């Protein structure tokens, strides 16, 4: 009897997490390696019905995507959302079309000012669902030079070696 109750509680917990929690669809891990992230911004994204269905299946690629301000609006370019398997003909969408991002006017103005005065770019870091709505986490970023990337790799390797040495020292003492 107790086992059945535990299973029931576990299923209810999993169901509530799936319904209310954030579910990440795609991440851009390469962006953190190629760019120095200065600040992040969460924004909504305008999608068609078949795009949302495809995202709910976990299909999206944002590795090559970037955002740009055109005519006072923020647009996301080169994000690939493959067509939903059951949307054919009129119901399907162009996988690589530009998509409008939903942010406040003052945030667009701030981003525009910063990208015009400094050599910065706007890259997506994460695409996820929050409260049933598709969201994109954008980053205002500065491109790293090759030397900076090598230094970051060397620093990460050094930290890994230190952690390994500490674990081994604790193990043998």
TORPA-4810 file (N, C-alpha, C, O; in nm, 3 decimals):
<nodes>
NODE_1_0.082_-0.120_0.000_0.000_0.000_0.000_0.086_0.126_0.000_0.059_0.221_-0.073_X
NODE_2_0.191_0.127_0.083_0.277_0.244_0.092_0.353_0.266_-0.039_0.376_0.380_-0.080_X
NODE_3_0.391_0.158_-0.105_0.464_0.166_-0.231_0.378_0.232_-0.339_0.427_0.314_-0.416_X
NODE_4_0.252_0.196_-0.345_0.161_0.253_-0.444_0.142_0.403_-0.419_0.134_0.481_-0.514_X
NODE_5_0.135_0.442_-0.293_0.119_0.583_-0.260_0.243_0.663_-0.300_0.232_0.775_-0.349_X
NODE_6_0.362_0.605_-0.278_0.486_0.671_-0.319_0.489_0.691_-0.470_0.527_0.798_-0.518_X
NODE_7_0.451_0.590_-0.543_0.449_0.599_-0.689_0.351_0.707_-0.736_0.379_0.782_-0.830_X
NODE_8_0.235_0.713_-0.670_0.135_0.813_-0.703_0.188_0.954_-0.678_0.170_1.043_-0.761_X
NODE_9_0.255_0.975_-0.564_0.312_1.105_-0.532_0.422_1.143_-0.631_0.431_1.259_-0.672_X
NODE_10_0.505_1.046_-0.669_0.611_1.070_-0.764_0.555_1.113_-0.900_0.608_1.204_-0.963_X
NODE_11_0.451_1.046_-0.945_0.389_1.081_-1.072_0.327_1.220_-1.067_0.338_1.297_-1.163_X
NODE_12_0.261_1.252_-0.957_0.199_1.385_-0.943_0.306_1.494_-0.943_0.287_1.600_-1.003_X
NODE_13_0.417_1.468_-0.876_0.527_1.565_-0.872_0.587_1.586_-1.011_0.612_1.700_-1.051_X
NODE_14_0.609_1.478_-1.085_0.664_1.487_-1.219_0.569_1.562_-1.312_0.613_1.641_-1.396_X
NODE_15_0.440_1.538_-1.297_0.340_1.604_-1.381_0.336_1.754_-1.352_0.325_1.834_-1.445_X
NODE_16_0.343_1.793_-1.224_0.339_1.935_-1.190_0.466_2.005_-1.237_0.459_2.121_-1.280_X
NODE_17_0.581_1.938_-1.230_0.705_1.999_-1.278_0.701_2.019_-1.429_0.747_2.121_-1.480_X
NODE_18_0.646_1.922_-1.500_0.638_1.932_-1.645_0.543_2.044_-1.688_0.567_2.111_-1.788_X
NODE_19_0.436_2.063_-1.614_0.337_2.164_-1.652_0.383_2.305_-1.617_0.366_2.396_-1.698_X
NODE_20_0.440_2.325_-1.501_0.470_2.460_-1.456_0.615_2.501_-1.470_0.644_2.621_-1.473_X
NODE_21_0.705_2.407_-1.479_0.847_2.441_-1.481_0.896_2.484_-1.617_0.830_2.463_-1.719_X
NODE_22_1.013_2.546_-1.619_1.076_2.585_-1.744_1.130_2.459_-1.811_1.189_2.373_-1.747_X
NODE_23_1.110_2.451_-1.943_1.162_2.338_-2.018_1.250_2.392_-2.130_1.201_2.458_-2.222_X
NODE_24_1.378_2.364_-2.122_1.474_2.414_-2.219_1.463_2.332_-2.347_1.466_2.209_-2.344_X
NODE_25_1.450_2.403_-2.459_1.440_2.338_-2.589_1.577_2.332_-2.656_1.616_2.228_-2.708_X
NODE_26_1.650_2.445_-2.654_1.781_2.450_-2.719_1.871_2.547_-2.643_1.825_2.648_-2.591_X
NODE_27_1.999_2.514_-2.639_2.097_2.604_-2.578_2.209_2.630_-2.678_2.235_2.549_-2.767_X
NODE_28_2.273_2.742_-2.662_2.384_2.781_-2.748_2.510_2.780_-2.663_2.556_2.884_-2.616_X
NODE_29_2.566_2.661_-2.644_2.684_2.648_-2.559_2.806_2.712_-2.623_2.897_2.757_-2.554_X
NODE_30_2.808_2.715_-2.754_2.922_2.773_-2.825_2.933_2.924_-2.799_3.043_2.979_-2.802_X
NODE_31_2.821_2.990_-2.773_2.822_3.135_-2.752_2.906_3.173_-2.631_2.974_3.276_-2.634_X
NODE_32_2.902_3.095_-2.525_2.980_3.127_-2.405_3.129_3.108_-2.430_3.211_3.167_-2.360_X
NODE_33_3.165_3.028_-2.529_3.305_3.008_-2.563_3.354_3.118_-2.658_3.466_3.167_-2.644_X
NODE_34_3.270_3.156_-2.754_3.309_3.253_-2.856_3.293_3.398_-2.812_3.357_3.487_-2.868_X
NODE_35_3.207_3.423_-2.713_3.176_3.560_-2.675_3.195_3.580_-2.525_3.185_3.487_-2.446_X
NODE_36_3.223_3.704_-2.490_3.224_3.747_-2.350_3.086_3.806_-2.323_3.049_3.908_-2.382_X
NODE_37_3.009_3.743_-2.235_2.871_3.783_-2.209_2.871_3.902_-2.114_2.923_3.894_-2.003_X
NODE_38_2.812_4.014_-2.158_2.807_4.135_-2.075_2.678_4.144_-1.996_2.680_4.175_-1.877_X
NODE_39_2.565_4.118_-2.061_2.437_4.118_-1.991_2.338_4.030_-2.065_2.353_4.005_-2.185_X
NODE_40_2.237_3.982_-1.993_2.138_3.895_-2.054_1.999_3.959_-2.044_1.975_4.048_-1.963_X
NODE_41_1.909_3.910_-2.130_1.775_3.966_-2.140_1.681_3.854_-2.182_1.709_3.780_-2.276_X
NODE_42_1.568_3.842_-2.112_1.466_3.744_-2.150_1.361_3.813_-2.235_1.314_3.922_-2.201_X
NODE_43_1.325_3.750_-2.346_1.221_3.809_-2.430_1.134_3.700_-2.490_1.175_3.584_-2.501_X
NODE_44_1.015_3.738_-2.528_0.923_3.647_-2.593_0.955_3.639_-2.741_1.034_3.717_-2.793_X
NODE_45_0.892_3.543_-2.809_0.917_3.525_-2.952_0.785_3.496_-3.021_0.704_3.418_-2.971_X
NODE_46_0.762_3.558_-3.137_0.640_3.536_-3.213_0.659_3.415_-3.303_0.749_3.413_-3.387_X
NODE_47_0.575_3.314_-3.285_0.585_3.190_-3.360_0.451_3.153_-3.421_0.346_3.199_-3.375_X
NODE_48_0.455_3.072_-3.525_0.331_3.017_-3.581_0.299_2.888_-3.506_0.380_2.839_-3.428_X
NODE_49_0.181_2.833_-3.531_0.137_2.714_-3.458_0.225_2.592_-3.481_0.255_2.519_-3.387_X
NODE_50_0.267_2.570_-3.606_0.349_2.453_-3.634_0.489_2.468_-3.574_0.553_2.368_-3.540_X
NODE_51_0.537_2.591_-3.561_0.667_2.614_-3.498_0.661_2.579_-3.350_0.754_2.518_-3.297_X
NODE_52_0.554_2.616_-3.283_0.537_2.585_-3.141_0.531_2.434_-3.121_0.593_2.381_-3.029_X
NODE_53_0.456_2.366_-3.207_0.446_2.220_-3.195_0.581_2.154_-3.216_0.615_2.058_-3.147_X
NODE_54_0.658_2.204_-3.311_0.791_2.150_-3.336_0.883_2.176_-3.217_0.964_2.090_-3.181_X
NODE_55_0.872_2.294_-3.157_0.953_2.326_-3.038_0.915_2.237_-2.921_1.002_2.194_-2.845_X
NODE_56_0.787_2.209_-2.905_0.745_2.123_-2.794_0.800_1.981_-2.809_0.816_1.909_-2.710_X
NODE_57_0.829_1.941_-2.931_0.894_1.812_-2.953_1.045_1.820_-2.928_1.113_1.717_-2.926_X
NODE_58_1.097_1.940_-2.907_1.238_1.958_-2.876_1.325_1.983_-2.997_1.446_1.960_-2.992_X
NODE_59_1.267_2.030_-3.106_1.343_2.054_-3.229_1.372_2.201_-3.247_1.280_2.280_-3.266_X
NODE_60_1.499_2.239_-3.240_1.542_2.375_-3.271_1.693_2.380_-3.270_1.759_2.303_-3.199_X
NODE_61_1.748_2.471_-3.349_1.892_2.492_-3.352_1.918_2.642_-3.347_1.871_2.716_-3.434_X
NODE_62_1.993_2.687_-3.246_2.021_2.829_-3.233_2.170_2.858_-3.234_2.212_2.968_-3.196_X
NODE_63_2.251_2.762_-3.278_2.397_2.779_-3.274_2.444_2.894_-3.362_2.536_2.966_-3.324_X
NODE_64_2.383_2.913_-3.478_2.426_3.017_-3.571_2.338_3.142_-3.565_2.356_3.234_-3.645_X
NODE_65_2.246_3.146_-3.473_2.148_3.255_-3.469_2.208_3.382_-3.410_2.303_3.379_-3.332_X
NODE_66_2.148_3.493_-3.448_2.184_3.623_-3.393_2.062_3.714_-3.400_1.969_3.688_-3.477_X
NODE_67_2.063_3.820_-3.321_1.951_3.915_-3.322_2.000_4.049_-3.375_2.117_4.085_-3.359_X
NODE_68_1.910_4.121_-3.438_1.943_4.252_-3.494_1.820_4.342_-3.485_1.706_4.296_-3.488_X
NODE_69_1.845_4.471_-3.474_1.736_4.568_-3.466_1.714_4.627_-3.605_1.805_4.688_-3.661_X
NODE_70_1.593_4.609_-3.659_1.554_4.664_-3.789_1.427_4.746_-3.771_1.327_4.695_-3.720_X
NODE_71_1.431_4.871_-3.811_1.314_4.960_-3.805_1.253_4.966_-3.666_1.131_4.968_-3.652_X
NODE_72_1.336_4.970_-3.563_1.288_4.983_-3.426_1.230_4.855_-3.368_1.167_4.860_-3.262_X
NODE_73_1.250_4.741_-3.435_1.202_4.613_-3.384_1.318_4.515_-3.376_1.412_4.523_-3.456_X
NODE_74_1.312_4.424_-3.280_1.418_4.326_-3.260_1.379_4.196_-3.331_1.271_4.142_-3.307_X
NODE_75_1.468_4.147_-3.417_1.443_4.027_-3.496_1.551_3.923_-3.470_1.667_3.958_-3.447_X
NODE_76_1.513_3.797_-3.474_1.607_3.685_-3.458_1.626_3.619_-3.594_1.530_3.576_-3.657_X
NODE_77_1.752_3.612_-3.638_1.786_3.557_-3.769_1.856_3.422_-3.753_1.921_3.396_-3.652_X
NODE_78_1.843_3.338_-3.854_1.913_3.210_-3.869_1.886_3.110_-3.757_1.970_3.024_-3.731_X
NODE_79_1.773_3.119_-3.691_1.733_3.015_-3.598_1.654_2.913_-3.679_1.560_2.948_-3.751_X
NODE_80_1.693_2.786_-3.669_1.631_2.682_-3.749_1.532_2.602_-3.664_1.571_2.536_-3.567_X
NODE_81_1.406_2.609_-3.701_1.302_2.525_-3.640_1.247_2.438_-3.751_1.177_2.487_-3.839_X
NODE_82_1.278_2.307_-3.749_1.231_2.221_-3.858_1.079_2.212_-3.860_1.014_2.227_-3.756_X
NODE_83_1.021_2.189_-3.978_0.875_2.180_-3.987_0.820_2.066_-3.902_0.883_1.960_-3.889_X
NODE_84_0.704_2.088_-3.845_0.636_1.985_-3.767_0.595_1.873_-3.861_0.550_1.899_-3.973_X
NODE_85_0.610_1.750_-3.818_0.586_1.634_-3.904_0.444_1.629_-3.960_0.423_1.581_-4.071_X
NODE_86_0.345_1.678_-3.885_0.206_1.666_-3.926_0.153_1.793_-3.994_0.035_1.798_-4.031_X
NODE_87_0.238_1.894_-4.011_0.196_2.017_-4.078_0.243_2.009_-4.223_0.363_2.012_-4.250_X
NODE_88_0.150_2.000_-4.314_0.185_1.991_-4.456_0.113_2.101_-4.533_0.004_2.144_-4.494_X
NODE_89_0.173_2.145_-4.640_0.109_2.245_-4.726_0.096_2.379_-4.656_0.195_2.439_-4.614_X
NODE_90_-0.026_2.426_-4.645_-0.053_2.558_-4.589_-0.014_2.568_-4.441_0.025_2.675_-4.395_X
NODE_91_-0.023_2.458_-4.368_0.003_2.460_-4.224_0.150_2.463_-4.186_0.182_2.489_-4.070_X
NODE_92_0.241_2.437_-4.281_0.383_2.433_-4.245_0.442_2.574_-4.248_0.375_2.670_-4.285_X
NODE_93_0.570_2.585_-4.210_0.636_2.714_-4.202_0.775_2.706_-4.265_0.827_2.597_-4.288_X
NODE_94_0.832_2.821_-4.293_0.969_2.828_-4.344_1.063_2.808_-4.225_1.057_2.887_-4.130_X
NODE_95_1.150_2.708_-4.226_1.231_2.676_-4.108_1.332_2.785_-4.069_1.369_2.796_-3.953_X
NODE_96_1.376_2.865_-4.166_1.483_2.962_-4.138_1.438_3.107_-4.149_1.521_3.196_-4.170_X
NODE_97_1.310_3.132_-4.135_1.262_3.269_-4.148_1.306_3.353_-4.028_1.342_3.300_-3.923_X
NODE_98_1.304_3.486_-4.045_1.335_3.572_-3.931_1.213_3.578_-3.841_1.099_3.576_-3.888_X
NODE_99_1.238_3.587_-3.710_1.129_3.585_-3.613_1.137_3.709_-3.524_1.244_3.749_-3.479_X
NODE_100_1.022_3.767_-3.502_1.016_3.889_-3.422_1.026_3.855_-3.274_0.962_3.761_-3.226_X
NODE_101_1.107_3.933_-3.202_1.122_3.915_-3.058_1.042_4.022_-2.985_1.035_4.136_-3.030_X
NODE_102_0.982_3.984_-2.874_0.893_4.073_-2.801_0.964_4.129_-2.678_0.982_4.059_-2.578_X
NODE_103_1.005_4.254_-2.687_1.070_4.323_-2.576_1.014_4.464_-2.567_0.952_4.513_-2.661_X
NODE_104_1.036_4.528_-2.454_0.988_4.665_-2.433_1.066_4.763_-2.520_1.182_4.739_-2.554_X
NODE_105_1.003_4.870_-2.555_1.063_4.972_-2.642_1.192_5.028_-2.581_1.290_5.049_-2.653_X
NODE_106_1.192_5.052_-2.450_1.312_5.109_-2.388_1.428_5.008_-2.389_1.544_5.049_-2.394_X
NODE_107_1.398_4.878_-2.383_1.503_4.777_-2.392_1.563_4.773_-2.532_1.684_4.756_-2.549_X
NODE_108_1.477_4.788_-2.634_1.526_4.793_-2.771_1.616_4.915_-2.790_1.721_4.907_-2.854_X
NODE_109_1.575_5.027_-2.733_1.654_5.151_-2.745_1.790_5.133_-2.678_1.892_5.174_-2.733_X
NODE_110_1.792_5.073_-2.558_1.919_5.049_-2.489_2.011_4.957_-2.569_2.130_4.984_-2.582_X
NODE_111_1.954_4.849_-2.622_2.034_4.756_-2.703_2.089_4.825_-2.828_2.204_4.806_-2.865_X
NODE_112_2.004_4.906_-2.892_2.046_4.976_-3.013_2.161_5.072_-2.982_2.259_5.078_-3.056_X
NODE_113_2.148_5.147_-2.874_2.254_5.241_-2.836_2.386_5.170_-2.808_2.492_5.215_-2.851_X
NODE_114_2.379_5.058_-2.735_2.501_4.987_-2.698_2.566_4.922_-2.819_2.689_4.922_-2.830_X
NODE_115_2.486_4.866_-2.910_2.546_4.800_-3.027_2.599_4.901_-3.129_2.688_4.867_-3.207_X
NODE_116_2.547_5.022_-3.128_2.596_5.123_-3.222_2.724_5.190_-3.173_2.809_5.229_-3.254_X
NODE_117_2.739_5.204_-3.042_2.857_5.274_-2.988_2.975_5.181_-2.963_3.089_5.227_-2.959_X
NODE_118_2.951_5.052_-2.946_3.058_4.956_-2.917_3.047_4.839_-3.014_2.940_4.814_-3.070_X
NODE_119_3.157_4.766_-3.033_3.149_4.648_-3.121_3.088_4.528_-3.047_3.159_4.435_-3.009_X
NODE_120_2.957_4.532_-3.028_2.886_4.427_-2.955_2.786_4.360_-3.048_2.745_4.418_-3.149_X
NODE_121_2.748_4.239_-3.014_2.647_4.166_-3.089_2.545_4.108_-2.994_2.570_4.096_-2.874_X
NODE_122_2.430_4.072_-3.046_2.323_4.015_-2.965_2.305_3.870_-3.009_2.268_3.843_-3.123_X
NODE_123_2.332_3.777_-2.918_2.323_3.634_-2.950_2.225_3.565_-2.856_2.216_3.603_-2.739_X
NODE_124_2.151_3.465_-2.905_2.063_3.388_-2.817_2.144_3.284_-2.741_2.230_3.217_-2.798_X
NODE_125_2.115_3.270_-2.612_2.182_3.170_-2.530_2.095_3.047_-2.509_2.145_2.934_-2.504_X
NODE_126_1.964_3.069_-2.497_1.876_2.959_-2.459_1.737_2.985_-2.515_1.691_3.099_-2.520_X
NODE_127_1.670_2.879_-2.559_1.532_2.883_-2.604_1.454_2.787_-2.516_1.489_2.669_-2.507_X
NODE_128_1.349_2.836_-2.450_1.279_2.753_-2.352_1.133_2.795_-2.340_1.092_2.900_-2.391_X
NODE_129_1.056_2.712_-2.273_0.916_2.742_-2.242_0.907_2.784_-2.096_0.964_2.719_-2.008_X
NODE_130_0.835_2.892_-2.072_0.814_2.941_-1.936_0.666_2.976_-1.924_0.617_3.066_-1.992_X
NODE_131_0.597_2.904_-1.839_0.454_2.927_-1.823_0.376_2.900_-1.951_0.275_2.965_-1.977_X
NODE_132_0.422_2.806_-2.031_0.354_2.771_-2.155_0.388_2.859_-2.273_0.335_2.837_-2.382_X
NODE_133_0.473_2.957_-2.255_0.510_3.049_-2.364_0.657_3.032_-2.399_0.741_3.010_-2.312_X
NODE_134_0.686_3.042_-2.529_0.824_3.029_-2.575_0.901_3.156_-2.543_0.854_3.266_-2.572_X
NODE_135_1.018_3.141_-2.484_1.103_3.255_-2.448_1.243_3.231_-2.502_1.285_3.117_-2.524_X
NODE_136_1.315_3.341_-2.523_1.454_3.335_-2.567_1.535_3.418_-2.470_1.498_3.530_-2.436_X
NODE_137_1.648_3.363_-2.425_1.740_3.439_-2.342_1.848_3.494_-2.435_1.927_3.418_-2.491_X
NODE_138_1.850_3.627_-2.450_1.948_3.693_-2.535_2.062_3.744_-2.451_2.046_3.772_-2.332_X
NODE_139_2.179_3.756_-2.513_2.296_3.810_-2.444_2.357_3.920_-2.529_2.372_3.905_-2.651_X
NODE_140_2.392_4.028_-2.464_2.471_4.132_-2.527_2.615_4.090_-2.507_2.662_4.081_-2.394_X
NODE_141_2.686_4.066_-2.616_2.816_4.000_-2.605_2.922_4.069_-2.689_2.893_4.134_-2.790_X
NODE_142_3.045_4.053_-2.645_3.162_4.102_-2.717_3.242_3.980_-2.762_3.267_3.889_-2.682_X
NODE_143_3.280_3.976_-2.887_3.352_3.862_-2.941_3.490_3.848_-2.878_3.561_3.946_-2.857_X
NODE_144_3.526_3.723_-2.846_3.658_3.696_-2.791_3.757_3.677_-2.905_3.721_3.628_-3.012_X
NODE_145_3.879_3.715_-2.880_3.985_3.689_-2.976_4.041_3.550_-2.950_4.014_3.489_-2.846_X
NODE_146_4.118_3.498_-3.045_4.172_3.363_-3.034_4.255_3.348_-2.907_4.250_3.244_-2.841_X
NODE_147_4.333_3.451_-2.873_4.418_3.446_-2.753_4.333_3.435_-2.627_4.368_3.362_-2.534_X
NODE_148_4.222_3.508_-2.622_4.133_3.502_-2.506_4.074_3.361_-2.490_4.061_3.312_-2.378_X
NODE_149_4.039_3.297_-2.601_3.984_3.162_-2.595_4.086_3.064_-2.539_4.054_2.978_-2.457_X
NODE_150_4.211_3.079_-2.586_4.316_2.990_-2.537_4.340_3.010_-2.388_4.361_2.913_-2.315_X
NODE_151_4.335_3.135_-2.343_4.353_3.162_-2.200_4.239_3.101_-2.119_4.262_3.048_-2.010_X
NODE_152_4.117_3.109_-2.171_4.003_3.051_-2.100_4.018_2.899_-2.089_3.989_2.841_-1.985_X
NODE_153_4.064_2.835_-2.198_4.086_2.691_-2.194_4.196_2.654_-2.095_4.182_2.557_-2.020_X
NODE_154_4.305_2.731_-2.095_4.415_2.703_-2.004_4.371_2.720_-1.859_4.409_2.641_-1.773_X
NODE_155_4.291_2.823_-1.832_4.241_2.847_-1.696_4.150_2.732_-1.650_4.161_2.685_-1.537_X
NODE_156_4.062_2.687_-1.740_3.972_2.577_-1.707_4.050_2.448_-1.681_4.019_2.374_-1.588_X
NODE_157_4.153_2.422_-1.763_4.236_2.303_-1.742_4.310_2.310_-1.610_4.321_2.209_-1.540_X
NODE_158_4.361_2.429_-1.575_4.433_2.445_-1.449_4.340_2.422_-1.330_4.378_2.357_-1.232_X
NODE_159_4.218_2.476_-1.338_4.121_2.454_-1.230_4.085_2.307_-1.216_4.069_2.257_-1.105_X
NODE_160_4.072_2.238_-1.328_4.041_2.096_-1.327_4.155_2.016_-1.261_4.130_1.925_-1.183_X
NODE_161_4.279_2.051_-1.294_4.395_1.984_-1.235_4.402_2.008_-1.084_4.433_1.916_-1.008_X
NODE_162_4.372_2.130_-1.041_4.373_2.163_-0.898_4.266_2.081_-0.826_4.293_2.025_-0.719_X
NODE_163_4.146_2.075_-0.882_4.038_1.999_-0.820_4.074_1.851_-0.812_4.045_1.785_-0.712_X
NODE_164_4.136_1.799_-0.916_4.177_1.658_-0.918_4.283_1.632_-0.810_4.277_1.531_-0.741_X
NODE_165_4.379_1.724_-0.797_4.484_1.708_-0.696_4.426_1.712_-0.555_4.467_1.635_-0.468_X
NODE_166_4.329_1.801_-0.533_4.267_1.811_-0.401_4.190_1.682_-0.368_4.196_1.632_-0.256_X
NODE_167_4.117_1.629_-0.467_4.043_1.503_-0.444_4.138_1.388_-0.413_4.111_1.307_-0.324_X
NODE_168_4.248_1.381_-0.486_4.345_1.274_-0.461_4.411_1.290_-0.325_4.435_1.191_-0.256_X
NODE_169_4.440_1.413_-0.286_4.502_1.437_-0.154_4.406_1.396_-0.042_4.448_1.338_0.058_X
NODE_170_4.277_1.425_-0.059_4.178_1.388_0.042_4.158_1.236_0.048_4.135_1.180_0.155_X
NODE_171_4.169_1.172_-0.068_4.149_1.029_-0.076_4.260_0.952_-0.003_4.233_0.851_0.063_X
NODE_172_4.384_0.998_-0.014_4.497_0.926_0.042_4.542_0.975_0.179_4.643_0.927_0.231_X
NODE_173_4.469_1.068_0.239_4.507_1.112_0.375_4.407_1.061_0.477_4.422_1.087_0.597_X
</nodes>
